[in-house]
Amino acid sequence: MTCNVSKTDKVVRIVLSLGLLVIGVLLLGEVGILGLIIPVAIGAILTATVVLSWCPIYAIFGWSTCAADAQTNA
């Protein structure tokens, strides 16, 4: 897998995943278990893309936010 997620993109994804975790915990009492599972699952996907430095959606469309010299195997 070639890197297609930049450092800035990674920071945004981590912030979003943490925000989704907080939203999930807050919704647990209001909506029930689905209020926790859905945001946490999306956050886990975002976190996985950060760890792998690779986004499957970016790969499908041929997008990359990595610098040209940083596009090496993760």
C-alpha positions as a printed NumPy array, in Angstrom:
array([[  0.   ,   0.   ,   0.   ],
       [  1.318,   3.38 ,  -0.982],
       [  0.992,   6.319,   1.405],
       [ -1.939,   8.531,   0.393],
       [ -2.668,  10.27 ,   3.732],
       [ -0.594,  13.313,   4.719],
       [  0.417,  14.351,   8.245],
       [ -2.195,  17.112,   8.256],
       [ -4.827,  14.645,   7.098],
       [ -3.793,  12.275,   9.903],
       [ -4.204,  14.981,  12.547],
       [ -7.676,  15.833,  11.24 ],
       [ -8.652,  12.164,  11.237],
       [ -7.434,  11.635,  14.82 ],
       [ -9.318,  14.716,  16.037],
       [-12.464,  13.511,  14.251],
       [-12.144,  10.008,  15.681],
       [-11.726,  11.36 ,  19.213],
       [-14.73 ,  13.623,  18.676],
       [-16.781,  10.667,  17.468],
       [-15.782,   8.694,  20.554],
       [-16.993,  11.531,  22.79 ],
       [-20.238,  11.815,  20.805],
       [-20.746,   8.059,  21.11 ],
       [-20.286,   8.122,  24.869],
       [-22.665,  11.077,  25.202],
       [-25.299,   9.422,  23.   ],
       [-25.108,   6.126,  24.888],
       [-27.584,   7.33 ,  27.49 ],
       [-29.873,   9.038,  24.98 ],
       [-29.996,   6.7  ,  22.003],
       [-28.782,   3.415,  23.408],
       [-26.027,   1.108,  22.29 ],
       [-26.285,   2.113,  18.594],
       [-25.444,   5.645,  19.649],
       [-22.121,   4.257,  20.841],
       [-21.414,   1.615,  18.206],
       [-21.844,   3.71 ,  15.054],
       [-19.612,   6.687,  15.99 ],
       [-16.988,   4.392,  17.542],
       [-16.935,   2.181,  14.421],
       [-16.431,   5.204,  12.152],
       [-13.743,   6.495,  14.52 ],
       [-12.006,   3.106,  14.418],
       [-11.938,   3.222,  10.619],
       [-10.462,   6.73 ,  10.711],
       [ -7.843,   5.588,  13.225],
       [ -6.942,   2.586,  11.06 ],
       [ -6.348,   4.873,   8.064],
       [ -3.997,   6.956,  10.22 ],
       [ -2.036,   3.916,  11.383],
       [ -1.762,   2.522,   7.848],
       [ -1.179,   5.939,   6.189],
       [ -3.541,   4.652,   3.524],
       [ -7.19 ,   5.426,   2.796],
       [ -9.14 ,   2.988,   0.603],
       [-11.499,   5.727,  -0.615],
       [ -8.529,   7.845,  -1.695],
       [ -7.086,   4.788,  -3.456],
       [-10.317,   4.123,  -5.368],
       [-10.417,   7.676,  -6.717],
       [ -6.65 ,   7.973,  -7.186],
       [ -6.347,  10.802,  -4.662],
       [ -3.397,  11.463,  -2.399],
       [ -2.624,  14.133,   0.161],
       [  0.945,  12.858,   0.662],
       [  3.852,  14.777,  -0.761],
       [  5.263,  13.166,  -3.919],
       [  8.541,  12.227,  -2.197],
       [  6.741,  10.683,   0.82 ],
       [  4.689,   8.212,  -1.232],
       [  6.499,   5.065,  -0.208],
       [  5.248,   1.895,   1.315],
       [  3.867,   2.466,   4.796]])
